Amino acid sequence: MTKTWFITGSSRGLGRAFAEAALGRGDSVAATARNPDALKALVRDYGESVLPLALDVTDRAAVTAAVDRAKFHFGHIDVVVNNAGYGLLGAVEELTERDLRDQMETNFFGAVWVAQAALPHLRGQDGGHLIQFSSAAGVVGMALGGGYAASKWALEGLSETLAQEVAGFGVKVTVVEPGGYRTEGAAGAVHAEVHPAYAKLRAGFAAHAAELDLGDPAAAGAALLALADAEEPPLRVFFGVQGLPMVEPVYTERLKTWRDWQGLSTAAHGTPEAA
């Protein structure tokens, strides 16, 4: 059964791979990008199966208009993919207020506006699937990625709550935490102004990044199709090979630390001494 998709950030990277995967199997896609010219190749290759839409997800009114137009054009929306976003690289001390606000406006609030615009349509048709793109950095903090992690941790918390709120309407929510892929993502990252105190840390980050085994975007596209077709999709899932091996020891250590320090809080509930 074919599906109709609404995919943000479709001009390049994973968003483009997702749009091509859906279109390649005969689905219809409302593909958004800040610059709609970047979507011309999709229209050329897939014709009327593509609805190209100019959209900056930080513009709430524009988001609502785009989602409404997609619903009117195709008649329904089955899968909404909140993919638009960008990386921010910088130590917490280096980040300006503008850096942080811009990051949250796109990665967090942009996803919120899309979800809020789509939910009335999904509820009205008794179902749909909202797929939120987070990151491995959405569950594990990493040096020089504090601003980015903050935006993704916020999205994770919101999405986990949202999944509980809309389950009764037949709407499913999945948070995807992708690892690194061979896309233009790194080129689109914003870099905070460098403080010399963190030069060594940046050098180590660059060396680590150069050694990463990056995945094929087409594989991510195939994974997204399988996720969208699942009868009971998970609330959270990793894409790629990096996420789970990185997160497993972190979660093990978190549980151990919480257990080790649990006595600190339980002691506070003891019988108070007499005055």
Beta strands, then each sheet from edge to edge (+ up, - down):
strand 1: 4-7
strand 2: 28-33
strand 3: 50-54
strand 4: 79-82
strand 5: 88-89
strand 6: 128-133
strand 7: 171-178
strand 8: 190-191
strand 9: 236-239
sheet 1: 3+ 2+ 1+ 4+ 6+ 7+ 9+
sheet 2: 5+ 8+
end
